[in-house]
Amino acid sequence: MRRSRAVRAALTAPASLAYGLLSRRPVEPTAAGERLLEHAVPLLLRLRAARAAQPRLSVLVRTCGRERLAELLAEGEADLGLADGLAAPSDPLRLPESGPMTTVGVSEEDLVVALPPGHPLAGRRALRLADLVDARWLQTPLCPLPRLRDLAGDGFTAALVHEGDDVHTVLNLVAAGHGLTLLPASAGPGVPLVAPRLVHRVELLHGALPPGPATALAQALAGPPA
């Protein structure tokens, strides 16, 4: 029984391999095929045991706001979370209280002011936030205007509020003249923001993790220890 299964497996192999392991008339193993059969059964048994020990991993990726992310982690509905937002360099993000939580900085990136084509400020080499207080703003999850008011005072009126997280939609809204906004430098063209110095920061969040895939992923995202 095992021998016949191995022969059938060889028949499904590429032609270049099958020619060396089987003769066609009659269909039977060649000398090389006989030697392979001696090892085929133990190898198949080991492969079956390995698959049983490591079942198929199921991964669900969900997009949500920070508050909901904190809830999912606290309730054990999610193992890992990635939060992002505006911050001063090396400063942690402002996150909702959610009990004991490990937070690790994953990346930081400079910000640019995304402007519609032909905007009077589009030709500047750099911009300060204080120069943009009276501009028409597009508020997005990446550019919360209350945070800008904390940094630079009153103003920063929203001409349009976009609650989605698709960067291409944000760029299209800016290009259509609905307002300017802040984006990570890698997200699209813009004028660098130089004062105050702000970055787009990404953090990894998780509670206690047992050994397993989630722990391995957390270690990979966090990078080597400093």
ZIMOPE-V759507 format. One record per helix or strand of 2 or more residues. SS is the DSSP state (alpha for helix, beta for strand). FROM is the first residue (numbers start at 1). LEN is the number of residues. If there is no record, write none. Layout:
ss=<SS & SS>
from=<FROM & FROM>
len=<LEN & LEN>
This chain:
ss=<alpha & alpha & beta & beta & alpha & alpha & beta & beta & beta & alpha & beta & alpha & beta & alpha & beta & alpha & beta & beta & alpha>
from=<2 & 15 & 22 & 28 & 31 & 66 & 81 & 102 & 127 & 129 & 137 & 145 & 158 & 167 & 180 & 185 & 191 & 199 & 213>
len=<10 & 7 & 2 & 2 & 23 & 9 & 7 & 13 & 2 & 4 & 4 & 8 & 4 & 9 & 5 & 3 & 5 & 8 & 10>
